[in-house]
Amino acid sequence: MVAEEPAGSALAHDGYAGYAGWKGWEGAFRTSAREARYFAAEFRGLELAGKRLLEIGFGNGSLLAWAREQGAQVRGLELDAGLCEAGRRGGFDVGQHALGDLLARGDRYDLIVAFDVLEHWDSAELVTNFTTLRALLVEGGHFLARFPNGQSPFGRVYQHGDFSHRSTLSTYKIEYLARLCGFEVERVANACRVSAKAGILAALRQRWLAWQRRRIERRIARLYGIRRLPLDPNLVAVLRRPAANTQQEQA
């Protein structure tokens, strides 16, 4: 008689067991109207047309589809083989490569994106991967990442919503990693929010709600005598690889 495998044993061996199904990812590689508005807001100030973009953990492929429509040359990395196969069927350059493999073959990018990925890396992986990401970027290139807000009680809903999360990140930790790995911090802020419906009234309501949340952040900072910190459930960091200092290199 074969012993029945205990419930949850697959998860114990693989934190991503059944992950794509749980997320509802089917490799659609389409962008909804709301997602398009969100991406447009989050990528404000970042040129995409003609730029080389790498997404780490592309999931259902909505960002890759949107960025390609904006004229970017896109490439994606994902652990799930089925999602990679779906992307290739849709004409996307995707695969299960490690970041080090891309660096070894000489790849360089203008923009690297990681939505809901950093929390899956432990402390050692964060330092190693940030260093590799900097090397993969051209001078002046950007790294944009979204992750659960570890400095906010409201971030716990995402931080503790996934068995595969291995680190908790905050503004201070991102600033430390950036300094350690040679990035400049352009912003660490609340993730952009867009309403489910398009239109002026919906946008005005979203702006009013954002103003109320920022008001609370200012009050908390004054009350506790601390630096004002973003408190939304998700943070977005935009880091930049600075241009080389020729004088320092010559020295």
C-alpha positions in Angstrom: 0.0 0.0 0.0 1.4 3.4 -1.0 1.3 6.0 1.7 -0.9 9.0 0.8 1.1 12.2 0.3 0.3 14.7 3.1 -1.7 17.7 2.1 0.5 20.6 1.4 3.6 18.6 0.7 3.9 20.0 -2.8 3.9 23.5 -1.3 6.6 22.4 1.2 8.9 21.4 -1.7 8.0 24.2 -4.1 6.6 27.6 -3.0 5.2 28.0 -6.5 3.2 24.8 -6.6 0.0 25.6 -8.6 1.0 29.3 -8.6 -0.2 30.3 -12.0 -3.5 28.7 -11.5 -4.0 30.3 -8.1 -3.2 33.7 -9.7 -5.6 33.0 -12.6 -2.8 33.4 -15.1 -3.4 31.7 -18.5 -0.8 33.5 -20.6 -3.3 36.0 -22.1 -0.7 38.6 -23.0 -3.5 41.2 -23.3 -3.9 44.5 -21.5 -7.2 45.7 -20.1 -8.3 49.3 -20.3 -7.7 49.7 -16.5 -4.2 48.1 -16.7 -3.3 50.4 -19.6 -4.3 53.4 -17.5 -2.2 52.1 -14.6 0.9 51.4 -16.7 0.6 54.9 -18.3 0.5 56.4 -14.8 3.3 54.3 -13.4 5.7 54.8 -16.3 5.2 58.6 -16.4 8.5 60.2 -17.4 10.0 57.0 -18.8 10.4 56.8 -22.5 9.4 53.5 -24.0 9.4 53.9 -27.8 12.5 52.2 -29.3 13.8 51.2 -25.8 14.9 47.8 -24.8 12.7 46.6 -21.9 13.1 43.5 -19.7 10.4 42.3 -17.4 11.3 39.9 -14.6 8.3 37.7 -13.7 5.9 38.8 -16.4 3.0 36.6 -15.2 0.0 36.9 -17.4 1.9 39.2 -19.8 -0.2 42.3 -19.6 2.8 44.7 -19.2 4.8 43.1 -22.0 1.8 43.5 -24.3 1.3 47.1 -23.3 4.9 48.1 -23.6 5.2 46.5 -27.0 2.2 48.6 -28.1 4.2 51.7 -26.9 7.0 50.8 -29.3 9.4 49.1 -26.8 11.5 46.1 -27.7 10.4 43.7 -25.0 11.8 40.6 -23.4 10.4 38.7 -20.4 11.6 36.2 -17.8 9.2 33.9 -15.9 9.7 30.7 -13.8 6.5 29.0 -15.2 7.3 27.1 -18.4 3.6 27.1 -19.5 3.5 30.9 -19.4 6.7 31.1 -21.4 5.3 28.8 -24.0 2.1 31.0 -24.2 4.3 34.1 -24.7 6.3 32.5 -27.5 3.1 31.6 -29.2 2.1 35.2 -29.1 5.4 36.3 -30.6 7.1 37.5 -27.4 10.8 36.9 -26.6 10.4 35.2 -23.2 12.2 32.5 -21.3 13.3 31.0 -18.0 16.8 32.4 -18.1 18.6 33.5 -15.0 19.7 37.2 -14.8 23.3 36.1 -14.8 22.8 34.2 -18.1 21.6 37.4 -19.7 24.6 39.3 -18.4 27.0 36.6 -19.6 25.7 36.8 -23.1 26.1 40.6 -23.2 22.4 41.7 -23.0 21.8 45.4 -22.1 18.5 47.1 -21.4 17.2 50.7 -21.1 14.5 49.7 -18.6 14.1 46.7 -16.3 10.7 46.1 -14.6 9.8 43.8 -11.7 6.2 43.9 -10.6 5.6 41.9 -7.4 9.0 40.2 -7.6 11.4 41.6 -5.0 9.6 40.2 -2.1 10.3 36.7 -3.5 14.1 37.2 -3.0 15.9 36.8 0.3 18.4 39.3 1.5 21.4 37.7 -0.2 19.5 37.4 -3.5 18.4 41.0 -3.3 22.0 42.2 -3.1 23.2 39.8 -5.8 20.3 40.6 -8.1 20.4 44.3 -7.7 24.1 44.2 -8.6 23.4 42.2 -11.7 20.5 44.4 -12.6 22.7 47.5 -12.5 25.2 45.7 -14.8 22.4 44.8 -17.2 21.3 48.4 -17.6 22.9 51.0 -19.9 24.1 54.2 -18.3 21.1 56.3 -17.5 18.9 53.2 -17.6 16.1 52.6 -15.1 14.9 49.8 -12.8 11.2 50.1 -11.8 9.9 47.7 -9.1 6.6 47.3 -7.3 6.4 45.4 -4.0 4.3 45.2 -0.8 4.8 48.1 1.5 6.6 46.7 4.6 6.5 50.0 6.5 2.7 50.1 6.4 0.0 48.0 8.2 -1.9 48.1 4.9 0.9 46.3 3.1 0.4 43.2 5.2 -2.6 42.1 3.0 -0.1 41.5 0.1 3.0 40.8 2.1 1.3 37.8 3.9 -0.9 36.8 1.0 1.7 34.5 -0.6 3.8 31.6 0.8 6.6 32.3 -1.6 7.4 35.8 -0.1 10.9 35.8 1.5 11.6 39.4 2.4 9.8 42.5 3.6 10.8 45.8 2.0 10.5 49.4 2.8 11.6 52.8 1.7 14.7 52.6 3.9 15.7 49.1 2.7 15.4 50.1 -1.0 17.5 53.2 -0.4 20.1 51.1 1.3 20.1 48.5 -1.5 20.4 51.3 -4.1 23.4 52.9 -2.4 25.1 49.5 -1.8 24.6 48.4 -5.5 25.4 51.7 -7.2 21.9 53.0 -8.1 20.5 56.5 -7.8 17.0 56.7 -6.2 14.6 58.7 -8.3 11.6 57.9 -6.3 10.1 55.5 -3.7 6.4 56.2 -3.5 3.0 54.8 -3.3 2.0 52.8 -6.3 -0.3 54.6 -8.7 -4.0 54.0 -8.4 -6.5 54.2 -11.2 -10.3 53.8 -11.0 -12.1 50.9 -12.5 -14.0 53.3 -14.7 -12.5 55.9 -17.1 -13.7 59.5 -17.2 -13.2 62.8 -15.5 -15.4 62.2 -12.5 -13.7 58.9 -11.7 -10.3 60.5 -12.0 -11.3 63.4 -9.8 -12.6 61.0 -7.1 -9.3 59.0 -7.3 -7.4 62.2 -6.9 -9.5 63.3 -3.9 -8.9 59.9 -2.2 -5.2 60.2 -2.8 -5.2 63.6 -1.2 -6.9 62.2 1.9 -4.3 59.4 2.2 -1.4 61.8 1.8 -3.0 64.0 4.5 -3.0 61.0 6.9 0.6 60.3 6.1 1.6 63.9 7.0 -0.4 63.8 10.2 1.3 60.5 11.3 4.7 61.9 10.5 4.0 65.0 12.6 2.5 62.9 15.4 5.4 60.6 15.8 8.2 63.0 14.8 9.3 60.8 11.9 10.0 61.2 8.2 6.9 61.2 6.1 6.6 57.8 4.5 4.1 56.4 2.0 1.6 54.1 3.6 -0.4 52.6 0.7 -0.4 48.7 0.3 2.2 48.8 -2.5 5.3 50.8 -3.1 7.0 51.5 -6.4 10.7 52.3 -6.6 12.4 53.9 -9.6 16.1 53.5 -9.6 18.6 54.8 -12.1 22.1 53.6 -13.2 24.1 56.8 -13.1 26.5 57.8 -15.9 30.1 56.8 -15.2 32.3 59.3 -13.5 35.1 59.6 -16.1 37.4 61.4 -13.6 37.0 58.7 -11.0 37.6 56.0 -13.6 40.8 57.7 -14.8 42.0 58.1 -11.2 
